[in-house]
Amino acid sequence: MQMTDLSGRMTELFGRIRDNNLWRQRDCVNLIPSENTPSPLVKICEICDPAGRYAEHKMMKGRDVYFYHGTDFIRRIEQEAVEAVQEYFGCSEAELRTISGQMANEVVFKAVTKFVNRTSPEGTFRKLRSVMNNDLGKGGHLSSQPFGALFNFVDINPETGKENCINFPVLKDNPYRIDIPAMLELVRQTRPELVVFGKSMFIYPEPVREFAAEVETWEDRPVIMYDMAHVLGIHGAFQAPLEDGADIITGSTHKTFFGPQRGVVVSNMSKGTRYRKLWLDVKSRAFPGSTSNHHLATLLGMLVATMEMNSFRDEYQQKVLSNARAFAGHLADNGLSVEGDPSDGYTFTHQVLVRVAEHGEGSKVADRLQESNIIVNYQALPDDETFLFSSGIRTGVSEMTRFGMNEEDFGPLAELMARVIIKGENVAEEVTAFRSKFTKMRYTLPLEESLALATGALESAFPTGDYTRLFADNLHTFL
C-alpha cells in the first residue's frame, strides 16, 4: 500500500517536472539576465557520485589538509577547476568553495572586517567604519546592502541612525552611470574602508580605474571589490577589474557565465603584497567560516563549464554583446522605450532595460509576457520609489544567445514583445513556434558527443544498469 501510494505521488510529481522542463526549454524564450541553461555535460556532473560526498580541507602548517578519505578524485578536480578559473581571469588566486555569489560577497565582507582589525588592541573588534556601494534603487545588488550580505558589518552613522554606507553618485542625465568627479570628491571626504563596484541592473562599465588611481597612494587605501555576478561570463570583453585596479572579484557562475549555481572569489594578492593576509582571511572565511560541504557535484560541473568558457569565450562574449545592442535597437524600432543612451547602443553588457510604465506596472507587464511564453524580470528603474510599483522590465540575451540566436533573430522577438506590451495581444503559440528554431546549444561539445559522454557517466553512476538504460533513453527530455 505504501509503495503504491509513493509510486502514484512520484508519478504525478515527475509528470510536473517533465512538463516544466518542456515548457521552459522548448516553449519559452528566457530573457532573465541572471539565468542560463548549463550544457548537458554540466548537468550530468550534478548527479554523479560527488553529489553525496564531502571534501573539507584547510591549509595547516604549509600543506592543504583534507579531513575525509576517498577524496583523491575530487581533490584533483578542485585543483583543475582553480587552474581553469585562473586561466579565465588571468589571476593568481581563486577560491571556489563558496556556493553562491551572495556567499562569495559575504566571505569577502567577513575577511575585510577581520583584516581591518589586524592592528586593533587585544580584545577589541570593530566593524567597518564606512563602505561605498551602489544604491539599490540605482541598480545595486541586494547582497551589497546592509540588509543583505553586508548585514552587521558596517558601523552605524550617529547622525542618520543607519549603517554608514555611502552610495556612488550618478549622472543626472543618465542615472545608470556613476558621476566620476563627484565620486572622487566623495571618496576623499568619506574615506571608506571598502568599496563595492558591480550591480544587478547593469548596462555600463564601472569607473574602477579612476577610483584606483585616486586612492593608490593612500596609506589607509580602501579595499576595492568588484561584484561581477551578472557580467562574469563577459569578463574581459566588457571589463577586466583586476587590470583596472580592483583587489578582489566576486561573482556567481550561472548568469552570463554558463556554469552551475556556485560562487567564486578571485584576486592577484600574491605573497609579499599588502593584502597577502587578506587573501588568507578570504580562504579561512570560505572554509570553515561559511561552508563545510561545498557541493562537490556542482564543483565538478564548474570545471566542465570553465573548460567550455575558456574554449569559446571570444566567440560567445562578442555574440552576447552584439546581440544585446541589436535587441535594444529592435525594441526601440518597435515603439518601446529602451533605457540607456541610444548614441552608445543603449547597453555595454548582456542586459537591456525597457520602461513600460505607460503600458502597465512592471510586474503586470511581466505577467502578460509570461502568458505569451516570454520570461523577463520586472524592474524598478532609478526614478521609482519602490520595487512594489516598478516601471520597467529587465532582460538579458545570454541564454538565448547560447541557444543560437543572432542579431537578426532578435528583430522578430522584439516585434512579438511589442505586440504583447503595447497592444495587449497573446502571442504564446507564435513564441513557441519561434523558440522551436533555437533549441541547439552552442559553445559546448555537439549534442551527440555530449549525450554519448553523459550515457557513459550514467552507466557508472547508478548501481544497476536498469536505471541507466531507462534514464539514458530519456536524456533528451531531462537535459
Secondary structure, DSSP 4 states (H G I P E B T S, - for coil): -HHHHHHHHHHHHHHHHHHHHHIIIII-EE--TT--PPPHHHHHHTTSGGGG----EEEETTEEEESSSS-HHHHHHHHHHHHHHHHHHT-SEEE---SSHHHHHHHHHHHHHHHHTTTSPTT----BS-EEE--GGGT--GGGSTTTTTTTSBPBPTTTSSB-EEEPPB-SS-TTSB-HHHHHHHHHHH--SEEEE--SS--S---HHHHHHHHTT-TTPPEEEEE-GGGGGGBTTTB-HHHHT-SEEEEESSSSS-S-S-EEEEE---TTSTTHHHHHHHHHIIIIII-SS--HHHHHHHHHHHHHHHHHHHHHHHHHHHHHHHHHHHHHHTT-EE-S-GGGTS-SSSEEEEE-GGGS-HHHHHHHHHHTTEE-EEE--TT-S-GGG--EEEEE-HHHHHTT--GGGHHHHHHHHHHHHTT----HHHHHHHHTT--SPPSSS-HHHHHHHHHHHHHHHSSSHHHHHHHHHTHHHH-
